Amino acid sequence: MKYDFTSIMDRKGRDAIAVDMIGQPGGFAPEAPAPGFDVIPMWVADMNFPTAPGIIKAIM
C-alpha cells in the first residue's frame, strides 16, 4: 500500500493538545515562542498526517 507521509495537515482547532495549547497556561508550551523561533509539538503517538483511507473505511 502506498501512502503520502510527506504532506502535513493543519491540526489547529482539532483538539490536538500539542498544537492548540501552545502559549496557553497549563498547556504543552505555556509561553509562546520567542520571535524567530517555533515550538516543535511532540506528543505521545503524535501524527501529523491523515488517517489512511483503509482505516477510516474499516471503522465505518
PyMOL Python script that loads the backbone (N, CA, C, O; Angstrom):
from pymol import cmd

cmd.read_pdbstr("""\
ATOM      1  N   MET A   1       0.843  -1.175   0.000  1.00  0.00           N
ATOM      2  CA  MET A   1       0.000   0.000   0.000  1.00  0.00           C
ATOM      3  C   MET A   1       0.892   1.243   0.000  1.00  0.00           C
ATOM      4  O   MET A   1       1.827   1.344   0.794  1.00  0.00           O
ATOM      5  N   LYS A   2       0.600   2.169  -0.880  1.00  0.00           N
ATOM      6  CA  LYS A   2       1.328   3.430  -0.898  1.00  0.00           C
ATOM      7  C   LYS A   2       0.520   4.465  -0.129  1.00  0.00           C
ATOM      8  O   LYS A   2      -0.709   4.496  -0.201  1.00  0.00           O
ATOM      9  N   TYR A   3       1.232   5.309   0.607  1.00  0.00           N
ATOM     10  CA  TYR A   3       0.558   6.353   1.382  1.00  0.00           C
ATOM     11  C   TYR A   3       1.456   7.575   1.456  1.00  0.00           C
ATOM     12  O   TYR A   3       2.679   7.451   1.520  1.00  0.00           O
ATOM     13  N   ASP A   4       0.861   8.733   1.448  1.00  0.00           N
ATOM     14  CA  ASP A   4       1.589  10.004   1.468  1.00  0.00           C
ATOM     15  C   ASP A   4       1.906  10.398   2.910  1.00  0.00           C
ATOM     16  O   ASP A   4       1.030  10.876   3.631  1.00  0.00           O
ATOM     17  N   PHE A   5       3.150  10.199   3.328  1.00  0.00           N
ATOM     18  CA  PHE A   5       3.586  10.592   4.661  1.00  0.00           C
ATOM     19  C   PHE A   5       4.322  11.925   4.643  1.00  0.00           C
ATOM     20  O   PHE A   5       4.872  12.334   5.666  1.00  0.00           O
ATOM     21  N   THR A   6       4.343  12.609   3.507  1.00  0.00           N
ATOM     22  CA  THR A   6       5.089  13.867   3.412  1.00  0.00           C
ATOM     23  C   THR A   6       4.208  15.097   3.550  1.00  0.00           C
ATOM     24  O   THR A   6       4.707  16.165   3.906  1.00  0.00           O
ATOM     25  N   SER A   7       2.918  14.982   3.279  1.00  0.00           N
ATOM     26  CA  SER A   7       2.011  16.121   3.440  1.00  0.00           C
ATOM     27  C   SER A   7       1.647  16.277   4.910  1.00  0.00           C
ATOM     28  O   SER A   7       1.296  15.305   5.580  1.00  0.00           O
ATOM     29  N   ILE A   8       1.733  17.498   5.401  1.00  0.00           N
ATOM     30  CA  ILE A   8       1.412  17.766   6.802  1.00  0.00           C
ATOM     31  C   ILE A   8       0.060  18.454   6.870  1.00  0.00           C
ATOM     32  O   ILE A   8      -0.174  19.447   6.181  1.00  0.00           O
ATOM     33  N   MET A   9      -0.823  17.930   7.696  1.00  0.00           N
ATOM     34  CA  MET A   9      -2.146  18.535   7.838  1.00  0.00           C
ATOM     35  C   MET A   9      -2.136  19.554   8.970  1.00  0.00           C
ATOM     36  O   MET A   9      -1.401  19.406   9.946  1.00  0.00           O
ATOM     37  N   ASP A  10      -2.949  20.576   8.832  1.00  0.00           N
ATOM     38  CA  ASP A  10      -3.074  21.600   9.863  1.00  0.00           C
ATOM     39  C   ASP A  10      -4.018  21.078  10.936  1.00  0.00           C
ATOM     40  O   ASP A  10      -5.202  20.872  10.671  1.00  0.00           O
ATOM     41  N   ARG A  11      -3.511  20.862  12.135  1.00  0.00           N
ATOM     42  CA  ARG A  11      -4.325  20.295  13.212  1.00  0.00           C
ATOM     43  C   ARG A  11      -4.863  21.345  14.174  1.00  0.00           C
ATOM     44  O   ARG A  11      -5.488  20.988  15.173  1.00  0.00           O
ATOM     45  N   LYS A  12      -4.645  22.609  13.908  1.00  0.00           N
ATOM     46  CA  LYS A  12      -5.154  23.654  14.800  1.00  0.00           C
ATOM     47  C   LYS A  12      -6.680  23.598  14.837  1.00  0.00           C
ATOM     48  O   LYS A  12      -7.335  23.484  13.802  1.00  0.00           O
ATOM     49  N   GLY A  13      -7.233  23.682  16.050  1.00  0.00           N
ATOM     50  CA  GLY A  13      -8.675  23.653  16.215  1.00  0.00           C
ATOM     51  C   GLY A  13      -9.293  22.272  16.109  1.00  0.00           C
ATOM     52  O   GLY A  13     -10.510  22.152  15.967  1.00  0.00           O
ATOM     53  N   ARG A  14      -8.480  21.227  16.176  1.00  0.00           N
ATOM     54  CA  ARG A  14      -8.989  19.856  16.067  1.00  0.00           C
ATOM     55  C   ARG A  14      -8.668  19.039  17.318  1.00  0.00           C
ATOM     56  O   ARG A  14      -8.445  17.831  17.240  1.00  0.00           O
ATOM     57  N   ASP A  15      -8.648  19.704  18.460  1.00  0.00           N
ATOM     58  CA  ASP A  15      -8.386  19.065  19.754  1.00  0.00           C
ATOM     59  C   ASP A  15      -7.013  18.406  19.824  1.00  0.00           C
ATOM     60  O   ASP A  15      -6.855  17.380  20.485  1.00  0.00           O
ATOM     61  N   ALA A  16      -6.036  18.973  19.161  1.00  0.00           N
ATOM     62  CA  ALA A  16      -4.662  18.481  19.230  1.00  0.00           C
ATOM     63  C   ALA A  16      -3.936  19.300  20.295  1.00  0.00           C
ATOM     64  O   ALA A  16      -3.535  20.436  20.041  1.00  0.00           O
ATOM     65  N   ILE A  17      -3.766  18.728  21.476  1.00  0.00           N
ATOM     66  CA  ILE A  17      -3.167  19.450  22.599  1.00  0.00           C
ATOM     67  C   ILE A  17      -1.793  19.996  22.238  1.00  0.00           C
ATOM     68  O   ILE A  17      -1.457  21.121  22.607  1.00  0.00           O
ATOM     69  N   ALA A  18      -0.999  19.213  21.524  1.00  0.00           N
ATOM     70  CA  ALA A  18       0.355  19.642  21.175  1.00  0.00           C
ATOM     71  C   ALA A  18       0.357  20.888  20.300  1.00  0.00           C
ATOM     72  O   ALA A  18       1.362  21.597  20.246  1.00  0.00           O
ATOM     73  N   VAL A  19      -0.740  21.167  19.618  1.00  0.00           N
ATOM     74  CA  VAL A  19      -0.824  22.334  18.743  1.00  0.00           C
ATOM     75  C   VAL A  19      -1.680  23.430  19.374  1.00  0.00           C
ATOM     76  O   VAL A  19      -1.275  24.592  19.405  1.00  0.00           O
ATOM     77  N   ASP A  20      -2.857  23.069  19.874  1.00  0.00           N
ATOM     78  CA  ASP A  20      -3.809  24.061  20.385  1.00  0.00           C
ATOM     79  C   ASP A  20      -3.393  24.693  21.704  1.00  0.00           C
ATOM     80  O   ASP A  20      -3.831  25.803  22.007  1.00  0.00           O
ATOM     81  N   MET A  21      -2.569  24.030  22.495  1.00  0.00           N
ATOM     82  CA  MET A  21      -2.241  24.553  23.821  1.00  0.00           C
ATOM     83  C   MET A  21      -0.919  25.320  23.869  1.00  0.00           C
ATOM     84  O   MET A  21      -0.463  25.675  24.956  1.00  0.00           O
ATOM     85  N   ILE A  22      -0.299  25.580  22.733  1.00  0.00           N
ATOM     86  CA  ILE A  22       0.943  26.356  22.713  1.00  0.00           C
ATOM     87  C   ILE A  22       0.631  27.792  23.111  1.00  0.00           C
ATOM     88  O   ILE A  22      -0.237  28.436  22.523  1.00  0.00           O
ATOM     89  N   GLY A  23       1.339  28.277  24.103  1.00  0.00           N
ATOM     90  CA  GLY A  23       1.137  29.637  24.585  1.00  0.00           C
ATOM     91  C   GLY A  23      -0.052  29.786  25.522  1.00  0.00           C
ATOM     92  O   GLY A  23      -0.444  30.909  25.841  1.00  0.00           O
ATOM     93  N   GLN A  24      -0.634  28.676  25.970  1.00  0.00           N
ATOM     94  CA  GLN A  24      -1.776  28.698  26.883  1.00  0.00           C
ATOM     95  C   GLN A  24      -1.324  28.259  28.270  1.00  0.00           C
ATOM     96  O   GLN A  24      -0.514  27.338  28.385  1.00  0.00           O
ATOM     97  N   PRO A  25      -1.826  28.894  29.323  1.00  0.00           N
ATOM     98  CA  PRO A  25      -1.475  28.444  30.681  1.00  0.00           C
ATOM     99  C   PRO A  25      -1.865  26.977  30.877  1.00  0.00           C
ATOM    100  O   PRO A  25      -2.978  26.571  30.542  1.00  0.00           O
ATOM    101  N   GLY A  26      -0.946  26.198  31.417  1.00  0.00           N
ATOM    102  CA  GLY A  26      -1.209  24.780  31.639  1.00  0.00           C
ATOM    103  C   GLY A  26      -1.087  23.940  30.385  1.00  0.00           C
ATOM    104  O   GLY A  26      -1.392  22.748  30.406  1.00  0.00           O
ATOM    105  N   GLY A  27      -0.652  24.537  29.307  1.00  0.00           N
ATOM    106  CA  GLY A  27      -0.565  23.819  28.041  1.00  0.00           C
ATOM    107  C   GLY A  27       0.784  23.184  27.804  1.00  0.00           C
ATOM    108  O   GLY A  27       1.649  23.170  28.680  1.00  0.00           O
ATOM    109  N   PHE A  28       0.947  22.665  26.620  1.00  0.00           N
ATOM    110  CA  PHE A  28       2.166  21.969  26.203  1.00  0.00           C
ATOM    111  C   PHE A  28       3.377  22.882  26.329  1.00  0.00           C
ATOM    112  O   PHE A  28       4.407  22.475  26.866  1.00  0.00           O
ATOM    113  N   ALA A  29       3.263  24.089  25.847  1.00  0.00           N
ATOM    114  CA  ALA A  29       4.315  25.105  25.969  1.00  0.00           C
ATOM    115  C   ALA A  29       3.625  26.348  26.522  1.00  0.00           C
ATOM    116  O   ALA A  29       3.066  27.129  25.753  1.00  0.00           O
ATOM    117  N   PRO A  30       3.652  26.549  27.847  1.00  0.00           N
ATOM    118  CA  PRO A  30       2.869  27.625  28.459  1.00  0.00           C
ATOM    119  C   PRO A  30       3.215  29.028  27.971  1.00  0.00           C
ATOM    120  O   PRO A  30       2.401  29.944  28.087  1.00  0.00           O
ATOM    121  N   GLU A  31       4.409  29.199  27.431  1.00  0.00           N
ATOM    122  CA  GLU A  31       4.773  30.510  26.899  1.00  0.00           C
ATOM    123  C   GLU A  31       4.932  30.404  25.393  1.00  0.00           C
ATOM    124  O   GLU A  31       5.450  29.412  24.880  1.00  0.00           O
ATOM    125  N   ALA A  32       4.486  31.428  24.694  1.00  0.00           N
ATOM    126  CA  ALA A  32       4.649  31.446  23.241  1.00  0.00           C
ATOM    127  C   ALA A  32       6.139  31.524  22.913  1.00  0.00           C
ATOM    128  O   ALA A  32       6.905  32.109  23.679  1.00  0.00           O
ATOM    129  N   PRO A  33       6.558  30.950  21.800  1.00  0.00           N
ATOM    130  CA  PRO A  33       7.978  31.006  21.443  1.00  0.00           C
ATOM    131  C   PRO A  33       8.431  32.433  21.148  1.00  0.00           C
ATOM    132  O   PRO A  33       7.636  33.278  20.736  1.00  0.00           O
ATOM    133  N   ALA A  34       9.708  32.684  21.363  1.00  0.00           N
ATOM    134  CA  ALA A  34      10.282  33.999  21.079  1.00  0.00           C
ATOM    135  C   ALA A  34      10.237  34.255  19.573  1.00  0.00           C
ATOM    136  O   ALA A  34      10.232  33.308  18.787  1.00  0.00           O
ATOM    137  N   PRO A  35      10.205  35.519  19.168  1.00  0.00           N
ATOM    138  CA  PRO A  35      10.186  35.830  17.739  1.00  0.00           C
ATOM    139  C   PRO A  35      11.347  35.146  17.004  1.00  0.00           C
ATOM    140  O   PRO A  35      12.487  35.166  17.468  1.00  0.00           O
ATOM    141  N   GLY A  36      11.043  34.554  15.876  1.00  0.00           N
ATOM    142  CA  GLY A  36      12.050  33.858  15.087  1.00  0.00           C
ATOM    143  C   GLY A  36      12.211  32.394  15.453  1.00  0.00           C
ATOM    144  O   GLY A  36      12.954  31.664  14.797  1.00  0.00           O
ATOM    145  N   PHE A  37      11.514  31.958  16.506  1.00  0.00           N
ATOM    146  CA  PHE A  37      11.591  30.564  16.940  1.00  0.00           C
ATOM    147  C   PHE A  37      10.219  29.914  16.819  1.00  0.00           C
ATOM    148  O   PHE A  37       9.206  30.599  16.677  1.00  0.00           O
ATOM    149  N   ASP A  38      10.197  28.605  16.874  1.00  0.00           N
ATOM    150  CA  ASP A  38       8.951  27.866  16.785  1.00  0.00           C
ATOM    151  C   ASP A  38       9.005  26.711  17.775  1.00  0.00           C
ATOM    152  O   ASP A  38      10.086  26.236  18.123  1.00  0.00           O
ATOM    153  N   VAL A  39       7.860  26.267  18.220  1.00  0.00           N
ATOM    154  CA  VAL A  39       7.766  25.113  19.112  1.00  0.00           C
ATOM    155  C   VAL A  39       7.658  23.869  18.241  1.00  0.00           C
ATOM    156  O   VAL A  39       6.947  23.866  17.237  1.00  0.00           O
ATOM    157  N   ILE A  40       8.360  22.821  18.626  1.00  0.00           N
ATOM    158  CA  ILE A  40       8.216  21.541  17.942  1.00  0.00           C
ATOM    159  C   ILE A  40       7.199  20.741  18.751  1.00  0.00           C
ATOM    160  O   ILE A  40       7.525  20.246  19.830  1.00  0.00           O
ATOM    161  N   PRO A  41       5.975  20.606  18.247  1.00  0.00           N
ATOM    162  CA  PRO A  41       4.943  19.922  19.020  1.00  0.00           C
ATOM    163  C   PRO A  41       5.152  18.410  19.017  1.00  0.00           C
ATOM    164  O   PRO A  41       4.867  17.740  18.023  1.00  0.00           O
ATOM    165  N   MET A  42       5.644  17.881  20.120  1.00  0.00           N
ATOM    166  CA  MET A  42       5.834  16.437  20.243  1.00  0.00           C
ATOM    167  C   MET A  42       4.916  15.930  21.346  1.00  0.00           C
ATOM    168  O   MET A  42       4.865  16.500  22.436  1.00  0.00           O
ATOM    169  N   TRP A  43       4.214  14.891  21.064  1.00  0.00           N
ATOM    170  CA  TRP A  43       3.255  14.344  21.998  1.00  0.00           C
ATOM    171  C   TRP A  43       3.282  12.835  21.853  1.00  0.00           C
ATOM    172  O   TRP A  43       3.882  12.327  20.906  1.00  0.00           O
ATOM    173  N   VAL A  44       2.664  12.114  22.745  1.00  0.00           N
ATOM    174  CA  VAL A  44       2.625  10.660  22.664  1.00  0.00           C
ATOM    175  C   VAL A  44       1.879  10.256  21.387  1.00  0.00           C
ATOM    176  O   VAL A  44       0.746  10.679  21.158  1.00  0.00           O
ATOM    177  N   ALA A  45       2.526   9.441  20.571  1.00  0.00           N
ATOM    178  CA  ALA A  45       1.937   8.953  19.314  1.00  0.00           C
ATOM    179  C   ALA A  45       1.466  10.106  18.434  1.00  0.00           C
ATOM    180  O   ALA A  45       0.420  10.004  17.793  1.00  0.00           O
ATOM    181  N   ASP A  46       2.211  11.182  18.397  1.00  0.00           N
ATOM    182  CA  ASP A  46       1.836  12.353  17.611  1.00  0.00           C
ATOM    183  C   ASP A  46       1.985  12.057  16.128  1.00  0.00           C
ATOM    184  O   ASP A  46       3.052  11.648  15.671  1.00  0.00           O
ATOM    185  N   MET A  47       0.925  12.262  15.390  1.00  0.00           N
ATOM    186  CA  MET A  47       0.960  12.024  13.952  1.00  0.00           C
ATOM    187  C   MET A  47       0.377  13.232  13.242  1.00  0.00           C
ATOM    188  O   MET A  47      -0.755  13.635  13.507  1.00  0.00           O
ATOM    189  N   ASN A  48       1.152  13.801  12.345  1.00  0.00           N
ATOM    190  CA  ASN A  48       0.702  14.977  11.607  1.00  0.00           C
ATOM    191  C   ASN A  48       0.302  14.615  10.188  1.00  0.00           C
ATOM    192  O   ASN A  48       0.453  15.424   9.272  1.00  0.00           O
ATOM    193  N   PHE A  49      -0.202  13.421  10.002  1.00  0.00           N
ATOM    194  CA  PHE A  49      -0.685  13.029   8.687  1.00  0.00           C
ATOM    195  C   PHE A  49      -2.073  12.418   8.863  1.00  0.00           C
ATOM    196  O   PHE A  49      -2.387  11.872   9.920  1.00  0.00           O
ATOM    197  N   PRO A  50      -2.897  12.512   7.827  1.00  0.00           N
ATOM    198  CA  PRO A  50      -4.268  11.998   7.945  1.00  0.00           C
ATOM    199  C   PRO A  50      -4.306  10.477   8.103  1.00  0.00           C
ATOM    200  O   PRO A  50      -3.364   9.775   7.737  1.00  0.00           O
ATOM    201  N   THR A  51      -5.386  10.002   8.640  1.00  0.00           N
ATOM    202  CA  THR A  51      -5.598   8.561   8.789  1.00  0.00           C
ATOM    203  C   THR A  51      -5.739   7.929   7.407  1.00  0.00           C
ATOM    204  O   THR A  51      -6.386   8.490   6.522  1.00  0.00           O
ATOM    205  N   ALA A  52      -5.140   6.781   7.233  1.00  0.00           N
ATOM    206  CA  ALA A  52      -5.210   6.084   5.942  1.00  0.00           C
ATOM    207  C   ALA A  52      -6.665   5.762   5.602  1.00  0.00           C
ATOM    208  O   ALA A  52      -7.431   5.370   6.483  1.00  0.00           O
ATOM    209  N   PRO A  53      -7.051   5.921   4.341  1.00  0.00           N
ATOM    210  CA  PRO A  53      -8.439   5.664   3.943  1.00  0.00           C
ATOM    211  C   PRO A  53      -8.934   4.268   4.318  1.00  0.00           C
ATOM    212  O   PRO A  53     -10.104   4.109   4.666  1.00  0.00           O
ATOM    213  N   GLY A  54      -8.070   3.259   4.254  1.00  0.00           N
ATOM    214  CA  GLY A  54      -8.482   1.903   4.618  1.00  0.00           C
ATOM    215  C   GLY A  54      -8.891   1.787   6.077  1.00  0.00           C
ATOM    216  O   GLY A  54      -9.795   1.019   6.406  1.00  0.00           O
ATOM    217  N   ILE A  55      -8.242   2.537   6.951  1.00  0.00           N
ATOM    218  CA  ILE A  55      -8.588   2.525   8.380  1.00  0.00           C
ATOM    219  C   ILE A  55      -9.931   3.202   8.594  1.00  0.00           C
ATOM    220  O   ILE A  55     -10.771   2.697   9.339  1.00  0.00           O
ATOM    221  N   ILE A  56     -10.139   4.339   7.948  1.00  0.00           N
ATOM    222  CA  ILE A  56     -11.428   5.037   8.068  1.00  0.00           C
ATOM    223  C   ILE A  56     -12.555   4.142   7.567  1.00  0.00           C
ATOM    224  O   ILE A  56     -13.616   4.069   8.187  1.00  0.00           O
ATOM    225  N   LYS A  57     -12.327   3.463   6.448  1.00  0.00           N
ATOM    226  CA  LYS A  57     -13.342   2.561   5.886  1.00  0.00           C
ATOM    227  C   LYS A  57     -13.657   1.426   6.856  1.00  0.00           C
ATOM    228  O   LYS A  57     -14.823   1.068   7.022  1.00  0.00           O
ATOM    229  N   ALA A  58     -12.636   0.853   7.502  1.00  0.00           N
ATOM    230  CA  ALA A  58     -12.846  -0.250   8.443  1.00  0.00           C
ATOM    231  C   ALA A  58     -13.626   0.198   9.674  1.00  0.00           C
ATOM    232  O   ALA A  58     -14.417  -0.570  10.223  1.00  0.00           O
ATOM    233  N   ILE A  59     -13.407   1.432  10.108  1.00  0.00           N
ATOM    234  CA  ILE A  59     -14.113   1.943  11.284  1.00  0.00           C
ATOM    235  C   ILE A  59     -15.584   2.190  10.973  1.00  0.00           C
ATOM    236  O   ILE A  59     -16.452   1.967  11.816  1.00  0.00           O
ATOM    237  N   MET A  60     -15.853   2.647   9.771  1.00  0.00           N
ATOM    238  CA  MET A  60     -17.236   2.944   9.389  1.00  0.00           C
ATOM    239  C   MET A  60     -17.999   1.658   9.248  1.00  0.00           C
ATOM    240  O   MET A  60     -19.188   1.677   8.931  1.00  0.00           O
TER     241      MET A  60
END
""", "prot")
cmd.dss("prot")
cmd.show_as("cartoon", "prot")
cmd.util.cbc("prot")
cmd.orient("prot")
